[in-house]
């Protein structure tokens, strides 16, 4: 059944959205906006522990993602369950993203920046590119994947894209009032916090968000490359 959500967040793996946009998501939901997460993989390769089975890790990471989304007030979480470290720019993947856009009909789509240079997880790069193409023109044009019309999924025009982890930053979002929720949501990803072993997570995040907010007139920010679609 077609729904109407304000924001669609598309993440390559569980925890990516929390690092990239959680403070902004928490602000949006506090303002009454409807937010849905689409998670492309279940992150089943995100461990250095050779005793952990991929199937068990996938289940755990999906549970962690649901817990983090609940902290932020996200209304729905959808798992596409593509293979971790296996995302490719294919018609089927693009079609799945178009399906999500037409199903949830968001004004804003948020995802990983595809154009970050050099060291960048391939799943992030591919996700960003596929989402960008899905938004424009595939979700918009009725003759793109015409069989989606048979599913009742009419074309939809997104009005804004936000890319986290961008090098070309042109938009900063005030998360001063929701920074604590960003930290709490990240802590829900216990398997990855243990894996990353970041000392003083909250202090390091605060320092990073303060730097992003420099010159903005507020204390803490998340930074994006914003694309407005006329």
N, C-alpha and C positions, 0 to 999 in steps of 0.2 A: 504494500500500500504506500502510495506517495505521501511524503511528509514535508513539513516546512520547518527547517532549522535555519538559524541565523549564520552559524559558522560551522564549517567542515574542516577538521584538522586531520591531515593524512600523514602518518608517521611510518618510516621504514620498519622500525622495531619498537617493542615496548621500552619505555623510558625516554625515547627521543623527544617526544612532545613535551615531557616535563622539563628537560634541559632547555628546549627551545622556546616554549610559549606558555608554560604553566601559569606564570603570574598574570599574564594577560587573559588567559582563559578564566582564571578565578575572578578577575575583575568583570569580565563579560557576564559570567553567570550570576554574579552579585547584582548586576544591572538588569537581570531578568532575561538575558539572551539565551537561546537554545544552542547548545554545542554538542556535536557528535564527533567521536574519534573513529577513524578507520586506520587500523594497524596492519601493514602489508605482510609482515612476517611475524612469527612468534619468538624470534630471537633465540632459537634453539642451539645456536653455535656460540653463544656469548658466555663462554666459560673457559678457564684454563685447567679446571678440575677434570682429570681423565677418568674419574669414577662416575661422573654424572652422565646419565643417558639423555640423549637429545629430546626424546618424547617427554620425559619427566620435567626437563628444564622448560620446554615449551609450555607445559601446563602451569608450571610455577610462574613463569613470566606473564602469562595471560592473567593469572590471579592477581599478581602484583599490579598489572596495568589497570585492572578493574578497581582495585583498592585506591590507586592514585587518582583515577578519574572520579571516584566517589568523593574524595577529599576536595576536589576542584569544582564539584557540582556539574560534571559532564553528564548529560542525560543518557547517552548510548555509547557503547563501544562495539565496533565491528571488527572481526579478525578475518582477513583474507587468506591467511595461512600459506602464503607463498614460501618457498624455501629460503631460509636465512643464508645470506651471502650468494643468493641465486637469482636475485631480481634482474630482469632484462627488459629492455624496451621492446615489448612485443605487442601485437594487436590484441591479444587476449588480456594482458595486464592493463593496457590502456582502456579496453572495453569495460573491464571491471571498475576502473576509476570513473569512467563516464557514467556507468550505472549508478555508482554512489552519488555522483553529482546530481543526476536527474532524479534520483530517489529522494534525496534530502533537500535539494533545491536551495543551497546556501547563497547568501550575499557575498560572504568572504570565505576563501579557501586558504589554508595555512599549511605549509610543508617545508621540507629541507631545500636549501638553495642548491640548484644543480650546477652552478658555475663556480663554486669554490675551487681554488686552484691547488694542484699538487696533492697533498695528503688529505684525503677525504674518502670515507667509506663508499665503496661502489654502490651499495644499496641506497645510500642517501642521494648520490648523484643521479642514479637511474630514476628513483622515485620522484625527485624534483622535476626532471625532464618529462616524465610520463604525465605527471599531474599538470604541468604547464600546457602540454599538448592536449590533454583531455579537456581542460577548461576552454582552450581556444585553439582550434574551432570545433572539436568533436562533440562536446556536450551541447553546443549551441545549434548545430546543424542537423536538421531532421534526417538527411540522407546519410549521415555518418552512423554506422551500425543501425540500419533501419529496422532490424528485428527487435531492437529495444522498444520500438513503438508498439509492438505486439505485446510487450510486457506492461504496457500502460505508462511507459517512461517517456514523456514528452521532452523536447529540447529545453534546456535551461541556460540562461546567461548569467554567469558570475560577474560581479561588479568590481571585485578587488581580490588580489593575491598578496599574501605576505610570505616571505621566505626567511626562515631563521638560519643562523650561521652564515649569513651573507658577508662578503667582503665589501660590497658596495651598499653601505647602509644609508637609507634616506628616510627612515621612520623609526621613532622611538616611542615605546608604550610605557606609560607610568605604572609601575607595579609596587610603588612604595607601600600601599595599604595591603597588598596581597603577597608580598615577598615571603612571609612566614608560611603561607599555604603552598607556595612553590617548593620550599624546603621540605615541608611535610609530605607533599606528593612524591618528591624524589626519594625520600626515606622509605616509602612503600616498596620501592624496587630494591629490596634487601639483597637479592642475589647479585645485582649489579653494583650496588654500593660496596659490597664485600669484594667484588672482583676488581673494581676501580681503586679501592683503598685510598680514597681522597682524604687526607688529614684535614680536620677543621672544615668540613664541607660547607657549613653555613657561612663561616667567615670568608672563605674563598669565593663563594657565590655572591655574597654581599659586595665584596671588593670589585668583582667583575661587573655587577649590575650598577654599582656606583660609577664605574668608568663609562659604561654605556649611557648613563644619564648626564654626563658632563655637558654643561651648556644648555640643558633642557628646561631648567626651572623646577625640577623635582629631584628627589634623592636617588631613586632606584628605577632602572629601566630594563626592558628587553628590547633588543634592536633587530630591525628587519630591513630587507629590501621590499618596498611596496610597489605594486603595479596596479594602477587604476585602469579598468577596462571600459572604454567609452561605449 
